[in-house]
Amino acid sequence: MRLGILGTSEIAFRRFLPALSKCPDITYAGVASRTPEKGKAFQETYGGCVYASYDALLADDTIDAVYVPLPPALHFEWGKKVLESGKHLLMEKPFTTRVQDTEALLKLAEEKGLTVHENYMFLYHGQLAKIKSLIADGTLGKIRLYRMSFGFPMRGQNDFRYKKELGGGALLDCGGYPVRLALELLGDKLQVVYSKLVQPEGFEVDLYGSAVMENEVGEVAQISFGMDNAYQCQLEIWGSKATLIAPRIFTAGDGVKPTLIIRTSFDESKLELDADDQFLHSIESFAHRKLNQCSYMISRQADLQDQIK
C-alpha cells in the first residue's frame, strides 16, 4: 500500500510519519502542501514527493491510501474527495464534525469497496487489553462506575481547536477520546442521558464539558473533557472489590511505560506495563483491516457526539 498525506500538520510530522516508518505494509509516497517550505521540511526528513496541491496528490494513481490530518471542518470535504478518487481513507479524529457527514462518507466507502479508519490510537495500546482482562477476571469485582477524563491547558486562541470555522471545540477534540473509550468498555448500545457543554464569553466554541452515558444493562460512564483545564488523562473504574486507575490512558507514547493503580479498601498496588507504540498499531490496523470492519463504531462515535451536543 502506498500512502500520501493531505497537509503538513504537526501530528503528521511528529507522530504519524515516525510510526509509519516502522510499518512494512505501507510505503510513504509523499505529502500535499500549500506551503512549499513546510513540504520541503517533510521531504528532507522523511523523503517522498511534495505535491503542490491536495488535488494533485489525489490524482496520482500510484497512491492507494490517504491520511487526512486537516482541521475537522475540512474532513468531510476532503474525505469525500479521497474516497471518490478510489483511495482508502485514514482519517484523523474526529471523522467529521456532524453525524450526517460521517454517515455519508461511510456509505460512500461501502459503495466503492474502500476501507476507512478513525485514528483513535489509544485503542491499540496493550494497556487497554490488560484493563479489559482485569475487568473480565473479576479483579475489580462488579463494576459500579466508569469515569473518563481528558483535558489540557489553553493552547492559545490562534490554534484551530478554538476556531468555529475550522471545526474546533472541546467535544470534537479531547471529548472524543473518553466517548470512544466508553464505547469500547461499555459496548455499542451506549446512550447519552445527560450532557453539558460550556462556551465562555469571548470564545467561539465550547471549552469544556461533561456527559453521563448508560448502556443496556445499566452500567454508567461519567466523562469530562476540556481544553482550558489542568492536564488530566485518566480512566477510573470503580468496582465492588477494587478501583483501577490508569493515569495515562490516552497518551502513553511509544517511550512510556504506563502504570495501572489498583486500590482496595486495605491497600494499593501498582502494575507497570510495557511500553507500546499505539500510533504504529493504529496504522497497522488500517493496513490489515477487512473491508470497513470499523465503520459501525465510527458511526456510533459520531452519534454519541451528536447526542452530547
N, C-alpha and C positions, 0 to 999 in steps of 0.2 A: 504494500500500500504506500503510495506517495501522497504526502500531506502538505498543504500550504496553509498559511496563516493570513487572516484578514486583519491588518492593523498591527502597529508596533507598540502594543501595550506593555506596561511594566510586568504584568503577570506572565505574558508570553516570553519575555526576555529572561526574567529572573527565575521563574519556576517551571514553565511549560517546556521550553527547549532543553534545559539540562536533564529533565526527566525523559523527554523524548529520545535523547541521545542514547539512553540505556535500553530502548525498546527495539529489538532486532526486526520486528514485524512491520515497522513503519519507517520510511525514509523521508527526511525533511527536504521538501522541494524548494521552498522559498517563502518570502513574505511580501505582501502588498502594502505599500506605504505611500501616503500622500505627502510625506515629508522625507525628501531624499537623504538627509543627514541621518535620520533615525533608521531608515532602511539600510544604509551603509554600515551602521553600527551592528545591526543584526548579521549582515553578511560577513563582516570582519571577524565576528565572534563565532558564528555557527555555520558559515558557508551558505549555500543555497542561492537562488536567484532573488533579485529585488524587482518586483512588478510595479510599474508606475501607477497602477490603479487597481482597485478591487475587481473591476470587471475584467481586466487583463488577466488576472490570476484565474478567475472562473472560466475564462475562455481557453485555458491551457488544458488540452485533452489528456495530457500525461499525468495530471493530478487526479487522484481518486477520492480524496477526502479533504475537508477544510475545517480548521479550528477557528472559531469566532469569539474573540475576547473583547469585542467592542462594548461601548456603553449599552446598558439594557434597552434603551429606546430604539436602538438600531438592530436588535436581534431579529425581530420579525422580518424586516425588510431584507436583510442580508442572509438570514437563514433560508428564506423563501428562494432567493436567487441561487444559493448554494444547491438546494435540492432541485431546482429547475434546471440547473446545469448538469444534473446527473451525478452529483458527488455526495458522499456520506458526510454527515454533519456532527461535529463535536462542538457543542455549544457551551460557552462559559455560563455559569448560573447568574441570574435566573434565565430560564429558557426563553421566555418573553415577559412582557410586563402585564399581559392580560390573558386570562384563561381562553378566551375566544381565539386569540392569535396562536397560542400553544396548540390548541386542538386543530387549527388549520394546518400548521406545519406537520403535526403528527399524521394527519390524513394524507397530506401530500407525500410524505416519506413512504407511507404504506402503499400508495398508488404506484410509486416509482420503484418500490423494492429496495429502498435505501435505509441504512442504519443511522439512528440518531442517538445522542448521548448527552446528558446534562452533567457537567463536571463538578459534582459534589465529592471531592476527593476523600474526605474522612470516612466514607462508606467502605473504602477499600483498605483501611489500616487494620493491622492484626489486632489492635486493642478492642475494636468493636466485636470481632469474633469471640474474643476472650470474655467480654462483658456478657454477650449472649449466652455463653456456656455457663457462666456463674448464675445467671437467671434460671437457666434450664435445669441445672443440677440441684437447685434448692438452697444454695449457699445463703441467699438473701431471705429465704422463706417466701411467703406470699407477698407479692408486690402491692404496696399501698399507694404509692405515688411516684411519678417521674417528674423531675424538674430539669429543664434545659435552659441555658443562658449563654448568649454570645453578644459581646459589645466591646467597643473600643473608644478611645478619646477622639475628640474633634480633629479631623484631618485638614480643616480649612475649607471655606465655602467655595473655593475655586475647584475643588475636587468634584468629579462628575456625580458622586453619591449625593451631593447636596443640591443638584440642579434638576428641576422638574422636567425640563425638556429633554434631558438625557436619560430619563427613567430612574432617577435617584429615589432615595427614601430608605429608611432603616429596614422596613419589612422586606423589600426586594433585595437588599444587600445582606446584612448579617441575619435578618429574620428568617431567611430561607433555610439556614443551617439547622436551627432547632426544629423547624417544621419538618424537614426531611428526616431528621433523627427520630422524631416522634413517629413518623410513618414507618420507619424501619423497626422500631421496638414495639409499637402498639398495633401495627397492622394497617392494612389498606382501607378498613371500614371506619377509620377515624373521622370525626366531625368536630367542628368548632362550636363550642357552647357559649363562649364569651370572648370578646376581644376589645382592645383599645389601642389606638394609635395617637401619638401626641405630636403635634406640629406647633412648636413655639412661635410666638410672634416674631416676624422678621425672617422666617425661613420658608422656602418653597415646598418643602417635603417633610414627612414625618421623621423625627429624630430618634424616637424610641417608642416601644410598645410592648404589649404582653397579650397572651391568649391562654385560654383553657380549652383543651380538647379531650374528647372521650371516645372510646371505642365501643364495639357492640357488646362487650362483656362488662362494661362499667369501669375499666381501667382509665385513669386520668393522667394527663400530661399538662403541666404548667410550664409555659415557655415565656422567655423575656429576651429582649434584644434592644440594642441602641448603638448610635454612632456619635454620641456626645456623653459617654459614660466612662467610669473607671473600667479598665480592661477586665473582662471575665470570659471564660471559655470552658464551661463546666457542665457536666452531666451528674445529677444526683438521683439515685434510685433508692427509695425508702421501702424497706421490706419489713416483714414481721420478725425476722431474726437479725437482720443486719442492714446497714446502709452502705451503699457503694458510691464513691465519689471519684470521678475522672476529671482532673483539673485541666487537661489538655485534649479534650475530646475532639475538637475540630481542627486544631493547628499543630499537631505533632509532626513536624517536618522530618525529613529522612535522617537527620542527625540527632533526633530527640528520642530518648528512652522514656516513654510515658510511664507514670506511676498510677496505679489504682489504689485507693484508700478504702479499706473495709472496716467499718466501725460497728461494734456490738454494744450492748448495754454495759459490758465489762472491760472491753479492751479495744485496741486499734492495731491493725496490721497494714503493711504496705507491700504491694506486689509490683516490682519493677519489671516492665515488659521490654522486649527487644525493640530497637529502632526499626522503622519500616518506611518504605517510600510510597506513601499513599498517592502522590501525583502520578508516579510511574504506573502503579496498579490500576488507576483510573484510565489511563491511556491504553494499557493492555486490555482492559475490559472492553473498551471501544473497539480495539483491533480484533478481538476474538468473539465479540457478541454475535449471537444468532440474530437474524433479522428482527429489528425492533423489539428485542426482548424486554427492554426497559420502558417502552412507550407508555404503558399503563401507569407506572409510578411517576413518570414525568407529568402525566395528565392529572393524577391525584394531587401532586405537589402544587400544580397551578390552581386546582380547585380550592385547596385549603387556603392558599394565599389570598385567593379572591374572597373566600368567606371571612378572612380576618379583616380585609378592607372594609 
